[in-house]
């Protein structure tokens, strides 16, 4: 049988060196997040070019054709299921 301690866990005391290291790590993380925010904001605020518009409309057209073909195949299968029952 194992004896379990019921005393609350002790708080770990941190020294100044550990706090300085944690502060440096947090500063690096903040700088990385700032850089990521700058890159994403530049991406969203970039001017629209003709090629981007062309590729967007082409992609939408392909999605539309794909949806129509899938819908046609599904209706064909459903018709086979219900009309072949005798």
Residue pairs with C-beta under 8 A, 6 or more apart in sequence:
none
